[in-house]
Amino acid sequence: MTTRHYLGENTKAILNTLDANGPMSRDQVVAATGIERDTVRQYLRRCAFRGLVTADRTVNPPVFATKPGWQAFLVTTRPPDKPKKPRPEPVTTVAIARQTQPNSVFALGAHQ
């Protein structure tokens, strides 16, 4: 799995809050940023996966803190999307209906 270096606005807000206030629990981050609780939980999980924050899970609730050097991930603009491969032109096929030949003398109507 590759990680992208572009950080969204919510991620930046969470990391800046942790950096300014020091280690905080998830609920403290929610109160400080105003972002929904489930969103903060998901973004903290992603930041931990990327190596941007540390999680001290020896205490309850877990406490999160930014790692030194996380600002290197700050990019001011989103990188351009990769160019898409051109799709081949659709091939149009035409079906020609054949007139069926009768396969028995009864289909010809000769038995009358």
Buried (B, 14 or more C-beta within 10 A) or exposed (E): EEEEEEBEEBBEBBBBBBBEEEBBBBEBBBBBBEBEEEEBBEBBBBBBEBEBBBBEEEEEEBBBBBBEEBEEBEEEEEEEEEEEEEEEEEEEEEEEEEEEEEEEEEEEEEEE
